Amino acid sequence: MRILFASAELAPLAQSGGLGDAVSGLAHALASRGHDVTCVIPGYRSSFAGWATLQGATPLVDDGEVRVALPSGDLRGRWLRGLLAPGVSVCLLDAPALYDRPGLYGHPDDALRFIVFSRAVGYRCDFAHPDVLVSHDWHSALAICSLRTALDRGLNRAIGTVQVIHNNAYQGLFPREAMTLTGLASELFHPEGVEAWGRLCLLKGGIHWADRIVAVSPTYAEEIKTPEFGEGLEGAYRARAHRLCGITNGIDIHRFDPGHDPALPEPFDALQPAGKRRCREAISKELGLLEPGPGRLCVAIGRFARQKGWDVIADALDLLVAEDCSVGLLGDGELEIAQRVHEAAARHPGRVAVRVGYDEGLARRLYGGADCVLIPSRFEPCGLVQRIAQRYGAVPVAHRVGGLADTIADPEFEAVHELQGPVAPQRRATGILFEPLSAAALVDAVARVARLGDLGKLETLQRRLLRLDVSWAKPAALWEKILEIAAYEAKGRL
């Protein structure tokens, strides 16, 4: 199949979080299965800077003009195309007035920037005619709407469309006046179109018109149909539930590989796990932490944000120290949470260490040395942290929500909560789950890891994690089926 990905992010060219990793990982996995994947992204300043440093990528070449009609006049740009890897091409929308800036988001004219991007993607489909257009999150969802409305003609009708929901909390909501930028008929500004609670909702352009909707985990696909997680769009998801499914993300197991990671003081894998003990000693020393008993070296990595449950981590720090744990924290974000974790570090020198910002090498050393990784997210569409933790033999200790519930097996938790009836003998633990979301429940979950350490069983679990398949191989096979269905059904529209 010829597949066109449209995304605001693509690692390593443009990235602010896990979206870029997910899009890149899936594109490469589908290419490895014999498909031709073109990734269309805005031509950010970082995109061009990143391309210049890539090894093995071809030079960018001019691939045609883009012209988008706006109330203020035509906006012109160009497509620049290059080969990122075998089977994976990249098309940059070169429109310096919109994208040649620091940062990807947060500009006053973001409505214009991403509406133009979506419309340009629609125009590219109009002449390239891929078998399937895959829109990732809200930034390009309007392209699907355009294909099924303003551009619904000729061979365009045979283009299958898939809307991916990486994070439903971000919907591309803008004042209704932005509707004039979309090139769509004004009649589409209603709840069954692209309007939500009086505002333009770009994500609805994908939800309502896509042939298939894919959330990034099966549990999240169910959650977004509820008021708790739907963020006002639960009715739209319920209306299209017959087109909605969930597929968990994988990770790049070559990029994240404890057996060949130069950031680690010593490599390790399932066959030679001894290096993890050396990593544990080294990270404790690097952070100035007392090396605790087995199962009691806890870390947390990510944004200091309530969504990620860092307020719960802050609440739990004194309790964890009372249980003889040492805790290493790496992240940045909300000032109130940052202040609280720093105060805990001051109260417990040698037991709590905080590093503000993001240091890729330090993050890998934390994963490599940790007994467990704390992930108390309030909601988590899929999650990257638990997959990396598993890859590095660190036990993920996670709130049972979203993709965390789908990627972490915890037979003891499931049996106690009667979630799946009798636990099948072949089902083995790949982490620790807890609920409700509270400091006490988090500490109790960590205590389970400590008990494994005391009983000499922690290394068995760590070896299992190191053997676990967290790659894109299985998700890509599921994705292939969805794309084939979307392409086949689209052909019936001709």
N, C-alpha and C positions, 0 to 999 in steps of 0.2 A: 504493500500500500504506500501511497504518497500521503504523508501526514504533515499537516501544518500546525505547529504549536504557536500560540500567541500568548505572550507573558510579559509582565513588567520586569521580571527578574530571570536571570540565567547565570548560574555559577559557571566559571569564575568571573564573568564579565560585569554583572550587575547584581548586587545582592545586599539585602538588609536583614535577612533571616533565613528560615528554612525553606521558603518558597523557591529560591534560586537553586538550592541543592536538589529539591524534589523534581523540578522541571528538567534539570540537567541529567539527573540520574535516570529518569524515565526515558528521556530522549535517547540516551546512549544504549539503554537496555533494549528498546524497540529496534534501534539500528542493528544491534547485535543479532536480532532475530530476522534480519533481512529486509527491514522496511527503510524507506527513504524519508527522513525526518528533517523538516526545515523549521528552525526556531526563529520567530519574528519578535524582536524586542525594540524598545525605543533606543535611539542613538545617544545615550547619555555620554557625558564626558568620561565617566569611568569605563564605559563600554569600549570606547576607542583606545583609551589608555591601556586597558586590560588586553585587548586584542594584540597590541603592539608587543606585548611581553610573552604571548603564548608560544609554546614550542610545538611545531608540527602543523600549525594553522596556516592556511594559504593567505596570500594578500587579499585585502578587500577590493572588490571590483564594482564598478557602477552597474546597477541592475535596473535602471529606469527611473522615471520621474513619478512623483506623487503630487497630486493636486487635490486639495480638500476645499470645497466651497463653504464659506462661512458668511454670516451676515455682514462682517466687516470687510469682506473680500476674500479672494483665494489665498490659501496658505500652501506654499510649495515646499517640497522636500525631495529627497532622492533615496532610493533603496541602494544599500551597499551590501554585497553578498560575499561570503567566504566559507570555506570548508573548515569546520572545527575539528572533526574526526571522521573516519570512514562512516558514511551513511548519515552524518549529522552536519547540516549546513546552518549558517546563521545569516539572517537578514536584519540589518540595522536600519531603522527609519531615521535618516539623517535630516533633522529639522532643527538647526542650532537655536533658533529663537525659542523653542520649547524645551529642549533637552540638554543643551550645553551649559549645565549648571552644576554646582556641587550638590550632592545628595540626590536621591531618587524621588522622594515625596516631600510633602509639607510646604509646597509653594502655593501662593494665592490663586494661581490659575490652573490648579491641578485638574479641574473639570475640563477645561479646554485641552490640556495636554493629553489626557487619556481618552477623551472623546475623539480627538483627532487620530490618536493611535488606533482606536477601534475601527474608525471609518477607513483608515488606510489599510488595515488588515482585511476589511471587507472588499476593498478595491483590488487588493492583491489576489484574493480568492477569485475575483471576477475575471482575472486574466490567467491565473496559474491553474485553477480548477483542481485543487488537491482532492483526494478521495475523502478525507476527513479534516475538518477544522476543529482543533481542541483549544478552547479558551480557558486559561488558568486564572481563576478569581475574577474580580469585578473589572479589572483594568482593560480587558478586551472583550467582555461579555456583549457589549453593544454590537460587535461585529456579527455575532450570531443573529441578533435581531435584524440587522440590516440585510443579511443574506435572505432571511425569510420574509422581508417586507420590501424595502426600497430596491433591493437587488435581486428579488425573487423572479429570475427569468432564465430561460435557456439552460445551459449546462450547470449554472449555479444551483439549480434545483436538485442536482444529483450529488451535491457536496454534503456528506454527513456532518453532523455537528455534535460536539460533546462539551458540556460546561463542567469544569472541575471546581469543586468547593474545597479550597484549602483552609479557609477561615471565614465562616459566615458572619463573624463580628464586623468584618470590613465589607461594606456593600456598595461603595461608590455613591454615597448620598450627597446631592447638591441641590441648591435652590431651583425651583421650577423654571426660572428664567434660563437655566442652562439647556433646557429642551430645545431652544432655537439653534443650538450648536450641533445637534445630532443628525440633522438632515432627514429626520423622520417626520411623518405626518403628525400634526398636533393631536389628532384623535387617539394616538397611542398613549397619550398622557392620561392614564386612568389605572385603577387598581389591577385590572387584567392585562395591563401593558407595562409601562416602565415607571409608573407612579407609585410611591409608597408614602402614605401619611403626609401628602401634600408636597413631597419632594421628588426630584428625579432620582431613581434608583437604577444605576447602571447594571448591577448584578441581575436584576429582573430581566434584562434583555437576553441573558443566557438561560435563566431558569424557565421562562415561559416558552421560548422558541427552540431550545436544544432538542435534538433527537434523543439524547441520553444525558443524564446528570450523574456525575461520579463524585461522591464525597471521599475524603482520604482515609476513611476507615469505616467498616460496617456499623459499628456502634454510633459513630458520629452521624452517619446517614439516618439513623433512627432518631438521634437526639435533636437534629435540626427541624424535625417535624413537631417539636413540642415548644410551648411558650418559654420554657426555661432556657433553651438554647437557640430557638429560631430567630430571636432578635426582630420580631415583627414579620418575618417572612415564613413562619411555620405553615400558614395557610397555603402559600404558593407551593411549598414542598409537599404538603399533603395532597394537593390537587394533582401533582405530577409524580406521586409516589410510585406509580407503575413504570416510570422512566428513571427512577432514582436507585442507585446502589452505592456500596462502599468498597473500596479497595485500599488496603494499607500500603504505605510507602515502604520502600527499602532504603538502604544507604549504599554509598560507594565503598565496597569492602576493600578496594585497593587504596583509596585515600585514607580510610580508617583501618589500619592493619597493625596491631600490636607486635606482630612478628617482624615488621620492617618499618617501624616508626622512628625516625631520627630524633624526635622530641623526647623519647624515653631513655632513661639511663641504661636500660637493659631490655632487649626484646623478649617476648614470651609468646607462647601459643598453647593449644590444648595438649600437645605432646611434650612440651618443655615449659611448664607453668612456673618454674622456680623464679624466673625473672620478675614476676609480679611482686614477689616478696621484696626484691631489691627496689622495685619502683615504690612500694609502700614505705620502705625506710627512707628513700630519697625525698619523697614529697613531704613526709613529716618533718624532715630536717629543713627542707627549703622553706616551709611555712612557719617554722619555729614551733611546731606542735609536739607535744608528748606523744610518743607512739603508744596507742592504746592496745588493749587486749584484742584478740581475734574477733572480727566482725564488728568492730566499733570505730573504724575510721570512716567517717561519713563526709561526703562532699555534696555541694550543690553548684550548678553552673547555669547561668542564663540571665534573663532580665529581672531586675528587682521590680516585680509587678504583681499586683493582686491576682491577675489571671493565672500567673504561674505559681501562686500560692506562697510567695516569699514572705508575706505577713505571717503565715502559719509557721514557716521555718523560724522567723524571728521569735514567735511565741514559744517555740519548742527548744530553743538553744539552752536555756537554763536547765530544762528537764533532761536533755541529752547529756549535758556535762555531769549532771547528778547520776547518770547511768554509766559514767566512766567512758563516755565517747569523746573523741576529738573530731572537730568539724572544720573543714576547709571550704570557704565560700569564694566564688568568683562571679562577678557580674556588675551590672550598672543599671540605673533606672530611677525609680521613684525615690526622692530625697528622704522622705519619712522612713521608708524601709531601710535605706542605706544608713541612716543615723541609728536606727535600732540595732542593726547587726554590728555596727562599729561599737556601740555601747556594750553589747554582749562580749565582744572581743576584749574590751577594756576590763570587764569584770572577770574574764576567764583567760588570762594570758597562758599560753601553752595549751589551751584547750579549744579556743575558737580563733581562727585566723580569717581575715577578710582581705581580698584583693579587688579593687575597683577597676572597672574597664573590662576589655576583653583581650586576652592574650592566648592565641591559638596554641602555642607550645605549652603554656601552663595548663590550659584546659585538657590537653592530651595527657599530661603528666598526672593530673588529678584523676582522670578516668583510669589511667594505668595503675595508680597506686591505691585507689579507693576500695574499701570493702563493699560499700553501698553508696548509691547516688539517690539523693532525695528529690522527688518529683511530685509535689503536692498540688498539681494544677487544678484550678476550678473547672476549666474545660480545656480539652486538648484534642483538636481534630485528628491528629495522628501522633505527632511528636517525633523528634529526632534524638533527644537526649537519651531516652531509654534504649534505643537501638544502638547508639554508640557505647553506652554503658555495657550492654550485653556483649558487644564486640570486644570490649576490653576486659571482660571477666569481672565486672563490677555489678553487684546485685541492684537492679532498679527497685526502689521503694516508692510506690506510686499510688496516688488517689485513683480509685477505680472509676474512670471516666473516659469517654471517647476512645481514641486509638490506644491509650494506655491499657484499657481493658482487653483490646484485641491482640496486643503484641506481648503481653505478659501473662503467662500461665501460672496460676497459684492454686493448686488443688486443695490445699488446706483452707484457704479463704473461701473457695467455692463450696466446699463441703459444709463449712460452718454456716454459710449464708444460704445454703440449699439453692445455689444458682443453676447448677447443671445436674442435679440428682447425684447418684453415686459416681465417684470419681473413677474414670477409666484407668486401669493399671498402667497403660502405656503413656498416660499424660504426665509429664514431668514438669516440675517447677522451673520457670525461667525468670523469676522475680517475686517480689512481695507486693501484694495489693492491700489497701486499707480503705475503710470508710467508717464513719462519716469523715468529712474534712475537718480535722481538729488537730491541735498540737498533741493531745493525749493519744489519739489514734496513730499519728505519725510516730511517736516515740514507742508505742507498743509494737509497731511494725519493725522498727529498727531493732527492738529487743529480740525479735524472731531471728534476725540475722546474727545477733550476738550469741544466741543460743546455739545456732549452727556452728559458730566458731568455737564455743566452749565444748561442744560435743565432737569436734574434729570433723564435721561434715561440710564445712564451708568450701573447702577446696574441691570437693566433689561437684558442688553446684557451680563453682567457678569454671571447672573444666567443661561442664555441660554448656555453659554460656559461651565459652570460647569455641565450641563446636557448632553452635547454633547458626543456621542459615538466615542472616539478616540482609541478604543481598536483594537486588531488584529482580532476580530470576523468576520467582513465583508471581510477584505482582505484575511483571511485564506480560506473562502468559495470560493472566486474567484480563489485563488491559487490551491485549491483542483481540480477545474475543469480543469485548465491548466495541472496539473500533470496527471490527469486521461486521458486526450487526448494524452499526450506525451507517456504514458505507453501503451495505446491502439494501437496507430500508430506503436510503436516499435514492438509490437507482430507480426505485419504484415510483418516484415522483415525476419522472420524465414522461 
